[in-house]
Each structure stands twice: as structure tokens, then as C-alpha cells.
């Protein structure tokens, strides 16, 4: 078999406020982006940026990009609080049962 199974399509990003020779590029991959930064291809640093919904427009991850996610996060926190209340009630029930069992033995 010749060729490649997958070819990365690197996009060059702007670098405001950095050294003129610094290059930043990104490539879309499953679940996010590969981002590489450096002054020559042989010495570039590489990292993965999670972005499962492909929201990164090449600029930034501003608040307006993730307002919906914050609402979902707050709902998840509230559900988590309810779960904790149930766990506390279960623990209280177990304590009462233990006390009753010990009182029956005495």
C-alpha cells in the first residue's frame, strides 16, 4: 500500500506580539486540534487542544464561544448537589439501622 491513511491539513495562525520568526499552525483532528509552534519545522513544539465540537475559529476560546456549555455545567452541578443530599440521607438511614440493631442486642 502506498500513500498515507490520513493527511493533516495545517493552517497557519497569526502571532500578534511575538517574534517575527515564530510560526503557529493548527490541524483539525478527531476531538480537537493539533497545534504546533516554533521557528522551524524540525524544532516545533506540539500540543493537543480539546475541541470536540470544532468551535475554535482560530482566534480564541472566548466566553461567547462557550456560554451554552457554562449553563450545562451549572445544571450538572445542581444535579450533583441533589445526589449528595440522597447520599447523606442514605448514610443517616444506615446509622439509625445500626443504632436499632445495637439497642436490640443490649
Number of C-alpha atoms within 10 A of each C-alpha: 4 4 6 6 6 6 8 10 11 15 13 14 14 13 13 7 6 9 9 9 9 13 18 18 20 22 16 18 16 11 13 18 20 18 20 19 17 15 14 11 10 7 10 15 13 14 11 15 15 14 15 12 9 13 12 17 8 12 8 9 12 9 10 7 12 11 11 10 11 11 11 11 12 11 12 12 12 12 11 11 12 12 12 12 11 11 12 12 12 11 12 12 12 12 12 11 12 12 11 11 11 10 9 8 6 5
